[in-house]
Amino acid sequence: MSRPSSAALLGGAVRALAATWQVEFVGRDIMLALRAERRPRVSVVWHEHLVPLLWGNRGCGAVILASRHNDGRRLAAVCRAWGYDIADGSSTRGAVGALRRMIRVLQSGGEVAVAADGPRGPRRTAKPGAVFAAQRTGAVIVAVAASASRSWRLSSWDRMLVPAPFAQVRIVYGEPAVADGEDLGAGRAARALQERLECVAQAAEC
């Protein structure tokens, strides 16, 4: 009998934990409406919130940008099992191909989910790729964040949030924003995205 993969073990552990969570969604009706209209959309998150956000949005069919290193591949395997599609690439490896895939998905009215500070940080320092993809396609940007009443923080670079058993988990969706058609430059685009994510993250903690 073959051993279960590390991805299967990870997915099973999160599934067991999540079965005990009480999840509250704030603003999800906005995202559901965008999906129903097939309006192209980019969900942007902080890397540290991936565990509750991926679980809470499972089955939505979004395409996730995942890195090609081992941790990224394990995460990608879990995401596929939860109903996501994967665009391989990151800011350092495969970035051009991943951006092209993202643009194709958005042009078809789909959804792309991006950890703005991924895959390896610095923590809560946004990169501008999501803004550029939205500008190219006319997609809206929706910042999404999560919090938990009780949680663990991993010793990873992002201090990954893992809600504890029986935690109250809050997932907040920000108002959709249209990327400015003006060429903002990488620095201004990243700062604008970072401000939006920080605002939604603060709302999730309330």
C-alpha positions as CSV (number, residue, x, y, z in Angstrom):
1,M,0.0,0.0,0.0
2,S,1.4,3.4,-1.0
3,R,1.8,6.1,1.6
4,P,-0.3,9.2,1.3
5,S,1.5,12.2,-0.2
6,S,2.5,15.2,1.9
7,A,-0.2,17.2,0.0
8,A,-2.9,14.7,1.0
9,L,-1.8,14.8,4.6
10,L,-1.8,18.6,4.6
11,G,-5.2,18.7,3.0
12,G,-6.6,16.1,5.4
13,A,-5.3,18.0,8.4
14,V,-6.9,21.3,7.3
15,R,-10.1,19.6,6.5
16,A,-10.3,18.1,10.0
17,L,-9.6,21.4,11.6
18,A,-12.0,23.3,9.3
19,A,-14.9,21.0,10.2
20,T,-14.8,22.6,13.7
21,W,-14.6,26.3,12.6
22,Q,-17.5,28.7,12.6
23,V,-17.0,30.8,9.5
24,E,-18.6,34.2,9.0
25,F,-18.5,35.8,5.6
26,V,-18.7,39.6,5.2
27,G,-19.3,41.1,1.8
28,R,-19.4,37.7,0.0
29,D,-22.6,38.7,-1.8
30,I,-20.5,41.1,-3.9
31,M,-18.1,38.3,-5.0
32,L,-21.0,35.9,-5.7
33,A,-22.6,38.6,-7.9
34,L,-19.4,39.1,-9.8
35,R,-19.0,35.4,-10.4
36,A,-22.6,35.1,-11.6
37,E,-22.1,38.0,-14.0
38,R,-18.8,36.4,-15.2
39,R,-17.1,39.7,-14.7
40,P,-13.3,39.3,-14.8
41,R,-11.9,39.6,-11.3
42,V,-8.7,39.4,-9.4
43,S,-8.9,38.3,-5.7
44,V,-5.8,39.6,-3.9
45,V,-4.8,38.3,-0.4
46,W,-1.9,38.3,2.0
47,H,0.0,35.0,1.9
48,E,-0.5,34.5,5.6
49,H,-4.3,34.2,5.2
50,L,-4.2,31.4,2.6
51,V,-5.4,28.5,4.9
52,P,-8.8,29.9,5.9
53,L,-9.4,31.7,2.6
54,L,-8.7,28.7,0.4
55,W,-11.0,26.6,2.6
56,G,-13.7,29.2,2.7
57,N,-13.7,29.7,-1.1
58,R,-13.2,26.1,-2.1
59,G,-15.1,25.0,-5.2
60,C,-15.2,28.5,-6.7
61,G,-13.0,27.5,-9.7
62,A,-10.6,30.4,-9.4
63,V,-7.1,30.1,-11.0
64,I,-4.4,30.4,-8.3
65,L,-0.9,31.6,-9.0
66,A,1.4,29.1,-7.3
67,S,5.2,29.0,-7.1
68,R,7.2,26.1,-8.5
69,H,9.3,25.3,-5.4
70,N,8.3,22.3,-3.2
71,D,6.0,24.2,-0.8
72,G,4.2,25.7,-3.8
73,R,3.7,22.4,-5.4
74,R,2.3,20.9,-2.2
75,L,-0.1,23.8,-1.9
76,A,-1.1,23.5,-5.6
77,A,-2.0,19.8,-5.1
78,V,-4.3,20.7,-2.1
79,C,-5.8,23.6,-4.1
80,R,-6.7,21.3,-7.0
81,A,-8.4,18.9,-4.6
82,W,-10.5,21.8,-3.4
83,G,-11.7,22.8,-6.8
84,Y,-9.1,25.4,-7.9
85,D,-7.0,25.5,-11.0
86,I,-3.3,26.4,-10.9
87,A,-1.1,28.8,-12.9
88,D,2.5,27.8,-12.2
89,G,4.9,30.6,-11.6
90,S,6.0,33.4,-9.2
91,S,7.7,36.7,-9.2
92,T,11.0,34.9,-9.7
93,R,10.3,31.7,-11.7
94,G,7.9,31.4,-14.5
95,A,6.4,34.9,-14.0
96,V,5.9,35.7,-17.7
97,G,4.1,32.5,-18.5
98,A,1.9,32.8,-15.3
99,L,1.0,36.4,-16.1
100,R,-0.1,35.4,-19.6
101,R,-2.2,32.6,-18.2
102,M,-3.8,35.0,-15.8
103,I,-4.6,37.4,-18.6
104,R,-6.3,34.7,-20.6
105,V,-8.4,33.6,-17.7
106,L,-9.5,37.2,-17.0
107,Q,-10.3,37.8,-20.7
108,S,-12.6,34.9,-20.6
109,G,-14.5,36.3,-17.6
110,G,-12.8,34.1,-15.0
111,E,-11.3,34.7,-11.6
112,V,-7.6,34.8,-10.6
113,A,-6.5,34.6,-7.0
114,V,-3.1,36.1,-6.1
115,A,-1.1,36.3,-2.8
116,A,0.2,39.8,-3.3
117,D,3.3,39.3,-1.1
118,G,3.9,35.7,-2.3
119,P,5.6,33.3,-2.6
120,R,8.4,34.3,-0.3
121,G,7.8,37.8,0.9
122,P,8.7,40.2,2.3
123,R,5.6,39.8,4.5
124,R,2.7,42.2,3.7
125,T,4.8,43.9,1.0
126,A,2.6,43.8,-2.2
127,K,3.9,43.2,-5.7
128,P,2.2,44.9,-8.6
129,G,1.4,41.9,-10.9
130,A,-2.3,41.8,-10.0
131,V,-2.8,45.4,-10.8
132,F,-1.1,45.1,-14.2
133,A,-3.2,42.0,-15.1
134,A,-6.4,43.9,-14.1
135,Q,-5.3,46.9,-16.2
136,R,-4.7,44.7,-19.3
137,T,-8.1,43.1,-19.1
138,G,-10.5,45.5,-17.4
139,A,-10.9,43.2,-14.4
140,V,-11.9,44.4,-11.0
141,I,-9.7,43.8,-8.0
142,V,-11.2,42.5,-4.8
143,A,-9.1,42.4,-1.6
144,V,-9.9,39.5,0.7
145,A,-8.7,38.9,4.2
146,A,-9.3,36.6,7.2
147,S,-9.0,36.5,10.9
148,A,-9.6,33.9,13.7
149,S,-10.6,34.2,17.3
150,R,-8.0,31.5,18.2
151,S,-5.1,30.5,16.0
152,W,-1.6,29.3,15.6
153,R,1.1,31.3,13.8
154,L,3.7,29.2,12.0
155,S,7.4,30.2,12.1
156,S,7.4,30.7,8.3
157,W,8.3,34.0,6.7
158,D,4.7,35.1,6.5
159,R,3.7,33.9,10.0
160,M,1.0,31.8,8.4
161,L,-2.4,31.9,10.2
162,V,-3.9,28.6,11.1
163,P,-7.2,28.8,12.9
164,A,-7.4,26.6,16.0
165,P,-10.1,24.0,16.6
166,F,-13.5,25.6,17.1
167,A,-12.3,29.0,16.2
168,Q,-14.6,31.7,14.9
169,V,-13.2,32.6,11.4
170,R,-14.1,35.8,9.7
171,I,-13.6,36.3,6.0
172,V,-14.0,39.8,4.6
173,Y,-14.3,40.8,0.9
174,G,-13.5,44.4,0.0
175,E,-15.4,46.6,-2.5
176,P,-14.4,45.8,-6.1
177,A,-12.0,48.3,-7.5
178,V,-11.2,49.1,-11.1
179,A,-7.5,49.4,-11.8
180,D,-6.5,52.9,-13.0
181,G,-5.9,52.8,-16.7
182,E,-3.0,55.2,-16.3
183,D,0.4,53.5,-16.1
184,L,1.1,53.9,-12.4
185,G,4.5,52.3,-12.5
186,A,5.4,49.3,-10.4
187,G,6.0,51.3,-7.2
188,R,2.7,53.2,-7.1
189,A,0.7,50.1,-8.2
190,A,2.2,48.0,-5.4
191,R,1.5,50.7,-2.8
192,A,-2.1,51.2,-3.9
193,L,-2.7,47.4,-3.7
194,Q,-1.0,47.2,-0.3
195,E,-3.2,50.0,1.1
196,R,-6.3,48.2,-0.1
197,L,-5.2,44.9,1.4
198,E,-4.3,46.4,4.8
199,C,-7.7,48.1,5.0
200,V,-9.5,44.9,4.5
201,A,-7.2,43.0,6.9
202,Q,-8.0,45.6,9.6
203,A,-11.8,45.2,8.9
204,A,-11.4,41.4,9.3
205,E,-10.0,41.9,12.8
206,C,-12.9,44.0,14.0
